[in-house]
């Protein structure tokens, strides 16, 4: 049965394969990575895209290939235009499949989050130089944003949840530090008193 599904998926893949979209996709990836078309990094992404196409065609051995491709694209720092080129190649195989939406959203979410991290780190360093409680609080908040962004990327990539929890926990500690600075330094400390905040518990 599995063999039959594989054969049927391969047949659908070849029937829907668009050589012009395939060529354009490869050119976009190579240009984006500033590499030759036969560079290992380019070939790896192209093969991952082909696997994604096969998943869309119903290949039983390639479940999750689109998500793997999305994470690989996100961590390769491809441009949005290149991601769009890959999406157009994939769309030819099954245009109404919601997994295409997940591929695009995961990839672009990771790409833009990675891009934002550079600016966040710079902003954090500047805030660290402000000599006031507001500066210390802003520093903690910006540091929290960096940590929470790493957590968000890890969630999008389906990474180890222990790593996600570690970054999330550190980010929450930074937010707590911000509230402490507000309670200690603000003329209206009650505005920063969040003692009534609680985390929902499935057992309550």
N, C-alpha and C positions, 0 to 999 in steps of 0.2 A: 504493500500500500504506500509506504513512504517513498519507494522508488517511483511509483506511478505519479505521485504528487510532485516529486522532483523533476521528472521528465516534463510534466505539464507546465510547471513553472518556467523551466528553461525554454519551452516552446513559446509561451506568452512573452517572455523576455525578448527573444529574438524577433518576434512579430512586432513588438512595440518599440524596439530599439531605434533611436534616432541618431544616425552617425554624425550629423552636423552639430547637434546638441552635445554629443560626446566629445567631439573635437574641440568645440568652444570651451567646454568645461575644463578639459585638460590644459588648454592654453591659458585660461584664467588662473588655474591653480599654479602652473609653472611661473607665470608672470608675477603672481602674488608672492610666491616664495623666492623669487629671483633665482630660479633654477632651471636647468634643462628639463625637457619633457620626460627624459628617461631617468631623472634623478630619483633616488630611492624614496624621498619624501613625497614627491609628486605621484609616483606609481602607487605608493601605499594609499594615498587619498583617493585616487581613481579607482583602485580595486575595492576600497571601502564603499565608494559610491555605487559600483556595480553590484556589490553585495546588497546594498540598500534597495536597488532596483529589483533584484531577485526576491527580496523579502516582500516587496510590494506585489510581486507576481505570484506570491504564495509558496515560495520555497520553504519546505518544512525544517531545513537545517539552518536557516538564517534568521530565525526569530531574534529580534533585538538588533539587527544589523544597522537599522536607521539610527537608533540611539547611539550605537558605537561610532557611527560616522559623525553624528552631531558633536559628540565629545571630542573626537579627533580634530574636527574642523575648528572647534572653539579653542583647543589648546595649540593649534597651529597658527593662531592669530590671523586667520584669513580675513579679507575685506568683506563687507556686506555685499558688494557687487559679485564677488566670487561665490559666496554662499547662494546668491540668487541664481547664478549660473548652474550650480549643482542642483538646486531645487527645480529648475526648469528641466534638467535632464531627468530627474526622478519623476517629475509630474507626468511625463509621457507614459509611464508604466501603469499608473492608477491615479488619475487626477482628483478623485473625490475621497481618497483615503485620508482619514484624520491624522494618521501617523506622519504625513507630510507636514501638517501644521505643527506637530510636536517637534519634528526635525528642525524646522525653521526657527521656532520659538526658542528651543534649547540652544541652538548654535548662536543665534544673535544675542540671546540673554547672556551667554557666557562671554562672547566677544566684547560686548559693551561693558560688562562688569570688569573684565580684565583691563580694558582701556581706562575705565574710571579709577582703577586702583592707583595708577601713577599720580594722577592729580590729587587723590585723597591723601596719599603719603606726603606729597609736597605741602599740602594745606596743613596736615597734622604737624609737620616740622615747624611751620611758621607760627601756628597757634601756640606751640610750646615755648615760644619766645615772648609771649605777652605776660607782663608782670601784674596780674590781677586775678581775682577769683574767677572772673569771666573767662580769662585766657586759659586757666587751668581746666575749667569746666568744658570749654570748647575743645581743648586738646583731648580730653577724655572722650568726648562725643565723636570726634573725628577718628580717634583710634578705634572706637567701637564700630564706626561705619566700616572701617577697613576689615575688622574681624568678622563682622556680620556679612560683608560682601564675600569673603572667603567661604563662609558657611553656605551662602546662597549658591555659589558656584559649585560647591561640593554636592549640594542637593540636586542641582540640575544635572550633574554628571553621575548621580547615583553612587557617589564615592562611599568609602567606609563611614558609617554613621558615628563611629567613635571620634573620628577626625572632625566631623561636622559638630558634634556635641562639644568638643574641646574649644573650637573657635567661638561657638555660640555662648558657652559659659564665660569665656574670657571677655567677649563683647558685653555681656550683661554686667560683669564686674566693672567695666569701664563706665557703663551707664549709671551704675550705683555710685561710682566715684563722682560723676557729674552732679548727681542729686546731693551728695555730701557737701560738695563745694558750694552749691546753692544754699543749703540749709545753714552752712557755716558763714558764708560771705554776703548773702543777699540782705537787703534792707527789709525784704518781705519773705523770710525763710519758709513760711507756711506754703508758699507756692511750689516749693521743691520737696515738700514732705509727702511722699508717696506710700506711707505705711498702709493705706487702705487697699493698695494694689495686691492682688493675689494671682497665683497661677491655677487654672482649672485642673481638677484632678478627676479622672474618669471614675474613681471610686466614691466621689462625693455626690 
